[in-house]
Amino acid sequence: MPASVFLAGPASWNRMVLLDRLPEPVPHMQFAHASWETVGGTSAGKALSLTTLGRPVVLHGIAGEDEDGLRVREALQAAGVVAHWTDGITERHLNLMTPRGERVSLYLSTPAETTGEADGAHAAEMAGADAVVLDLAAEPRRLLPLAVASGTPLWVDVHDYDGVGEYHRPFLAAATAVFCNADRLDAPVEFLRAVVAEGAAFAVCTLGAEGAVAVGADGAEFRVPAVPTTVVDTNGAGDAFFAGVLDARLGGADLASALSAGARPAAGVLTTRHLHPLLDPILGDPRAA
Protein backbone atom coordinates (compact mmCIF):
# COMPACT_ATOMS: atom_id res chain seq x y z
CA MET A 1 0.00 0.00 0.00
CA PRO A 2 1.47 3.45 -0.90
CA ALA A 3 2.65 5.69 1.90
CA SER A 4 0.73 8.84 2.74
CA VAL A 5 3.59 10.98 1.36
CA PHE A 6 5.73 10.24 -1.71
CA LEU A 7 8.94 12.22 -1.21
CA ALA A 8 11.82 12.48 -3.69
CA GLY A 9 14.98 14.50 -3.44
CA PRO A 10 18.35 15.08 -1.81
CA ALA A 11 19.86 13.13 1.06
CA SER A 12 23.54 13.95 1.46
CA TRP A 13 26.62 13.56 3.64
CA ASN A 14 27.82 16.97 4.82
CA ARG A 15 30.88 18.49 6.41
CA MET A 16 29.73 21.41 8.57
CA VAL A 17 32.14 24.22 9.44
CA LEU A 18 31.18 26.89 11.98
CA LEU A 19 32.84 30.29 11.42
CA ASP A 20 32.45 33.66 13.10
CA ARG A 21 31.71 35.17 9.66
CA LEU A 22 31.30 33.93 6.11
CA PRO A 23 34.52 34.13 4.06
CA GLU A 24 35.14 37.18 1.92
CA PRO A 25 36.04 36.55 -1.75
CA VAL A 26 39.72 37.41 -1.22
CA PRO A 27 42.70 35.24 -0.19
CA HIS A 28 42.83 35.01 3.59
CA MET A 29 42.85 32.63 6.56
CA GLN A 30 40.10 31.93 9.09
CA PHE A 31 39.87 29.63 12.09
CA ALA A 32 36.80 27.43 12.50
CA HIS A 33 34.99 27.37 15.84
CA ALA A 34 33.88 23.78 15.18
CA SER A 35 33.43 21.23 12.41
CA TRP A 36 31.53 17.96 12.17
CA GLU A 37 30.04 15.51 9.68
CA THR A 38 26.36 14.64 9.47
CA VAL A 39 23.43 13.75 7.25
CA GLY A 40 22.12 16.61 5.13
CA GLY A 41 19.68 17.20 2.32
CA THR A 42 16.27 18.85 2.33
CA SER A 43 14.40 15.63 1.55
CA ALA A 44 16.18 13.78 4.35
CA GLY A 45 15.15 16.59 6.70
CA LYS A 46 11.52 16.39 5.65
CA ALA A 47 11.51 12.59 5.93
CA LEU A 48 12.94 12.72 9.46
CA SER A 49 10.32 15.22 10.63
CA LEU A 50 7.41 13.42 8.97
CA THR A 51 8.59 10.17 10.57
CA THR A 52 8.65 11.85 13.99
CA LEU A 53 5.12 13.14 13.42
CA GLY A 54 3.90 9.62 12.62
CA ARG A 55 3.06 10.45 9.01
CA PRO A 56 3.80 7.45 6.73
CA VAL A 57 6.39 8.60 4.20
CA VAL A 58 8.75 6.95 1.75
CA LEU A 59 11.89 8.83 0.78
CA HIS A 60 13.05 8.14 -2.77
CA GLY A 61 16.72 9.09 -2.89
CA ILE A 62 19.96 8.50 -4.75
CA ALA A 63 23.09 7.48 -2.85
CA GLY A 64 26.05 5.30 -3.68
CA GLU A 65 27.33 2.27 -1.83
CA ASP A 66 30.53 4.14 -1.04
CA GLU A 67 31.43 5.00 2.56
CA ASP A 68 29.52 8.29 2.66
CA GLY A 69 26.50 6.87 0.85
CA LEU A 70 26.27 4.01 3.32
CA ARG A 71 26.55 6.49 6.19
CA VAL A 72 23.52 8.37 4.86
CA ARG A 73 21.48 5.21 4.26
CA GLU A 74 22.33 3.63 7.60
CA ALA A 75 21.74 6.77 9.68
CA LEU A 76 18.30 7.36 8.17
CA GLN A 77 17.36 3.70 8.56
CA ALA A 78 18.41 3.80 12.21
CA ALA A 79 16.23 6.89 12.66
CA GLY A 80 13.21 4.97 11.37
CA VAL A 81 12.97 6.58 7.92
CA VAL A 82 11.59 4.31 5.21
CA ALA A 83 13.62 4.88 2.04
CA HIS A 84 13.93 3.44 -1.45
CA TRP A 85 17.48 4.01 -2.67
CA THR A 86 18.76 4.15 -6.23
CA ASP A 87 22.49 3.53 -6.55
CA GLY A 88 24.34 6.54 -7.92
CA ILE A 89 26.63 9.40 -6.96
CA THR A 90 26.39 10.27 -3.27
CA GLU A 91 25.57 13.93 -2.75
CA ARG A 92 28.16 15.72 -0.59
CA HIS A 93 28.24 19.29 0.70
CA LEU A 94 30.67 21.51 2.53
CA ASN A 95 28.49 23.93 4.51
CA LEU A 96 30.07 27.08 5.93
CA MET A 97 27.90 28.37 8.77
CA THR A 98 27.84 31.28 11.21
CA PRO A 99 26.15 31.44 14.64
CA ARG A 100 23.56 33.78 13.05
CA GLY A 101 22.40 31.05 10.68
CA GLU A 102 24.14 32.40 7.58
CA ARG A 103 25.22 29.64 5.23
CA VAL A 104 27.21 28.96 2.09
CA SER A 105 26.72 25.45 0.72
CA LEU A 106 29.47 24.12 -1.54
CA TYR A 107 28.23 21.12 -3.52
CA LEU A 108 31.09 18.64 -3.82
CA SER A 109 29.16 15.97 -5.71
CA THR A 110 25.59 15.77 -7.00
CA PRO A 111 23.55 12.86 -8.42
CA ALA A 112 22.21 13.02 -11.95
CA GLU A 113 18.69 12.02 -12.94
CA THR A 114 17.92 8.33 -13.44
CA THR A 115 16.91 6.54 -16.65
CA GLY A 116 13.33 6.19 -15.43
CA GLU A 117 13.28 2.42 -14.98
CA ALA A 118 11.19 2.76 -11.82
CA ASP A 119 8.66 5.21 -13.27
CA GLY A 120 5.85 2.67 -13.41
CA ALA A 121 6.19 1.97 -9.70
CA HIS A 122 6.58 5.68 -8.97
CA ALA A 123 3.38 6.50 -10.85
CA ALA A 124 1.41 3.95 -8.84
CA GLU A 125 2.84 5.22 -5.54
CA MET A 126 2.10 8.84 -6.41
CA ALA A 127 -1.47 8.04 -7.43
CA GLY A 128 -2.08 6.25 -4.13
CA ALA A 129 -0.46 8.86 -1.90
CA ASP A 130 -2.12 11.78 -0.13
CA ALA A 131 0.66 14.15 -1.22
CA VAL A 132 3.71 14.15 -3.46
CA VAL A 133 6.76 16.19 -2.42
CA LEU A 134 9.43 16.85 -5.05
CA ASP A 135 12.48 18.78 -3.89
CA LEU A 136 14.95 20.74 -6.01
CA ALA A 137 17.22 18.23 -7.75
CA ALA A 138 17.64 16.65 -11.17
CA GLU A 139 15.65 13.48 -10.49
CA PRO A 140 12.62 15.19 -8.86
CA ARG A 141 12.58 17.70 -11.72
CA ARG A 142 12.40 14.79 -14.16
CA LEU A 143 9.50 13.35 -12.12
CA LEU A 144 7.36 16.51 -12.33
CA PRO A 145 5.23 15.36 -15.32
CA LEU A 146 4.63 12.03 -13.57
CA ALA A 147 3.47 13.83 -10.44
CA VAL A 148 1.12 16.10 -12.38
CA ALA A 149 -0.37 13.11 -14.21
CA SER A 150 -1.04 11.34 -10.89
CA GLY A 151 -3.58 13.97 -9.83
CA THR A 152 -2.17 13.92 -6.29
CA PRO A 153 -1.51 17.33 -4.69
CA LEU A 154 2.12 18.34 -5.30
CA TRP A 155 4.09 20.21 -2.63
CA VAL A 156 7.34 21.96 -3.53
CA ASP A 157 9.95 23.89 -1.57
CA VAL A 158 11.94 26.39 -3.65
CA HIS A 159 14.07 27.49 -0.67
CA ASP A 160 15.99 30.74 -1.28
CA TYR A 161 14.41 31.46 -4.66
CA ASP A 162 14.99 34.96 -5.97
CA GLY A 163 11.69 35.19 -7.84
CA VAL A 164 13.19 35.10 -11.32
CA GLY A 165 15.46 32.04 -11.70
CA GLU A 166 14.41 29.67 -14.49
CA TYR A 167 15.37 26.37 -12.83
CA HIS A 168 12.57 26.69 -10.27
CA ARG A 169 9.81 27.62 -12.74
CA PRO A 170 8.67 24.06 -13.62
CA PHE A 171 8.30 23.26 -9.91
CA LEU A 172 6.26 26.42 -9.31
CA ALA A 173 4.06 25.84 -12.35
CA ALA A 174 3.12 22.31 -11.24
CA ALA A 175 2.69 22.90 -7.51
CA THR A 176 -0.42 22.80 -5.36
CA ALA A 177 1.49 24.16 -2.34
CA VAL A 178 4.65 26.28 -2.54
CA PHE A 179 7.16 26.97 0.23
CA CYS A 180 10.16 29.30 0.19
CA ASN A 181 12.26 31.45 2.50
CA ALA A 182 12.79 35.20 2.42
CA ASP A 183 16.59 35.17 2.06
CA ARG A 184 16.53 36.48 -1.54
CA LEU A 185 13.04 37.95 -1.85
CA ASP A 186 12.60 41.71 -1.51
CA ALA A 187 8.81 41.43 -1.22
CA PRO A 188 7.83 37.96 0.10
CA VAL A 189 4.08 38.55 0.37
CA GLU A 190 3.87 39.91 -3.18
CA PHE A 191 5.71 36.81 -4.39
CA LEU A 192 3.30 34.53 -2.52
CA ARG A 193 0.32 36.34 -4.05
CA ALA A 194 1.81 35.91 -7.51
CA VAL A 195 2.30 32.19 -6.92
CA VAL A 196 -1.31 31.77 -5.82
CA ALA A 197 -2.51 33.82 -8.79
CA GLU A 198 -0.66 31.38 -11.05
CA GLY A 199 -2.60 28.42 -9.64
CA ALA A 200 -1.22 27.24 -6.31
CA ALA A 201 -3.77 26.54 -3.57
CA PHE A 202 -1.56 28.39 -1.08
CA ALA A 203 2.02 29.60 -0.65
CA VAL A 204 4.20 29.99 2.44
CA CYS A 205 7.39 31.94 3.14
CA THR A 206 9.49 31.34 6.25
CA LEU A 207 10.98 34.46 7.85
CA GLY A 208 13.55 33.03 10.24
CA ALA A 209 13.20 34.43 13.75
CA GLU A 210 10.10 36.34 12.62
CA GLY A 211 8.14 33.14 11.94
CA ALA A 212 6.31 32.64 8.65
CA VAL A 213 3.68 34.19 6.41
CA ALA A 214 1.23 32.48 4.07
CA VAL A 215 -1.31 33.49 1.42
CA GLY A 216 -4.36 31.31 0.80
CA ALA A 217 -6.35 30.71 -2.37
CA ASP A 218 -8.76 33.54 -1.46
CA GLY A 219 -5.91 35.99 -0.97
CA ALA A 220 -6.11 35.96 2.82
CA GLU A 221 -2.79 36.51 4.60
CA PHE A 222 -1.79 34.48 7.66
CA ARG A 223 1.20 34.88 9.96
CA VAL A 224 2.67 32.73 12.71
CA PRO A 225 5.47 33.71 15.11
CA ALA A 226 8.50 31.52 15.65
CA VAL A 227 8.35 29.34 18.77
CA PRO A 228 10.99 30.54 21.28
CA THR A 229 13.83 28.07 21.67
CA THR A 230 17.58 27.77 22.12
CA VAL A 231 19.14 27.95 18.67
CA VAL A 232 22.09 25.61 18.23
CA ASP A 233 22.01 25.23 14.44
CA THR A 234 19.49 26.34 11.82
CA ASN A 235 19.93 23.48 9.33
CA GLY A 236 16.72 21.52 8.86
CA ALA A 237 14.37 24.02 10.51
CA GLY A 238 12.66 24.91 7.24
CA ASP A 239 12.22 21.24 6.39
CA ALA A 240 10.67 20.57 9.80
CA PHE A 241 8.30 23.51 9.35
CA PHE A 242 7.28 22.19 5.92
CA ALA A 243 6.68 18.72 7.38
CA GLY A 244 4.57 20.07 10.23
CA VAL A 245 2.37 22.09 7.89
CA LEU A 246 2.01 19.14 5.50
CA ASP A 247 1.07 16.72 8.26
CA ALA A 248 -1.47 19.15 9.71
CA ARG A 249 -3.08 19.90 6.34
CA LEU A 250 -3.39 16.20 5.54
CA GLY A 251 -5.05 15.84 8.93
CA GLY A 252 -7.70 18.42 7.99
CA ALA A 253 -6.29 21.58 9.62
CA ASP A 254 -6.97 24.99 8.15
CA LEU A 255 -4.01 27.02 6.94
CA ALA A 256 -3.64 29.15 10.08
CA SER A 257 -3.63 26.09 12.34
CA ALA A 258 -1.23 24.27 10.02
CA LEU A 259 1.27 27.13 10.23
CA SER A 260 1.28 26.83 14.02
CA ALA A 261 1.73 23.07 13.66
CA GLY A 262 4.78 23.73 11.49
CA ALA A 263 6.38 26.16 13.91
CA ARG A 264 6.57 23.58 16.70
CA PRO A 265 8.78 20.94 15.02
CA ALA A 266 10.90 23.71 13.48
CA ALA A 267 11.75 24.93 16.97
CA GLY A 268 12.73 21.40 18.00
CA VAL A 269 15.15 21.01 15.10
CA LEU A 270 16.92 24.25 16.02
CA THR A 271 18.20 22.60 19.21
CA THR A 272 20.56 20.12 17.49
CA ARG A 273 23.63 20.39 15.27
CA HIS A 274 22.29 17.50 13.22
CA LEU A 275 19.51 17.70 10.66
CA HIS A 276 17.03 16.43 13.25
CA PRO A 277 17.14 15.36 16.93
CA LEU A 278 16.45 11.77 15.81
CA LEU A 279 20.05 11.69 14.61
CA ASP A 280 21.59 12.73 17.94
CA PRO A 281 21.82 9.23 19.48
CA ILE A 282 22.89 7.77 16.12
CA LEU A 283 25.64 10.21 15.10
CA GLY A 284 26.50 11.63 18.53
CA ASP A 285 26.66 15.22 19.76
CA PRO A 286 29.36 17.15 17.84
CA ARG A 287 29.73 19.53 20.77
CA ALA A 288 31.04 16.65 22.89
CA ALA A 289 33.82 15.81 20.41
Salt bridges, closest charged atoms under 4 A:
ASP20 OD1 - ARG21 NH1 3.54
GLU37 OE2 - ARG15 NH2 3.12
GLU37 OE1 - ARG71 NH1 3.08
ASP66 OD2 - ARG92 NH2 2.66
GLU67 OE2 - ARG71 NH2 2.90
ASP68 OD1 - ARG71 NH1 3.03
ASP68 OD2 - ARG92 NE 2.83
ASP87 OD1 - ARG73 NH2 4.00
GLU91 OE2 - HIS93 NE2 2.63
GLU102 OE1 - ARG100 NH2 3.12
ASP119 OD1 - ARG142 NH2 2.79
GLU125 OE1 - HIS60 NE2 3.16
ASP135 OD1 - LYS46 NZ 3.17
GLU139 OE2 - ARG142 NH2 3.04
ASP157 OD2 - LYS46 NZ 3.07
ASP157 OD1 - HIS159 ND1 3.61
ASP162 OD2 - ARG184 NH2 3.50
GLU198 OE1 - ARG169 NH2 3.29
GLU221 OE1 - ARG193 NH2 3.67
GLU221 OE2 - ARG223 NE 2.95
ASP239 OD1 - LYS46 NZ 3.12
ASP247 OD1 - ARG55 NE 2.86
ASP285 OD1 - ARG287 NE 3.25
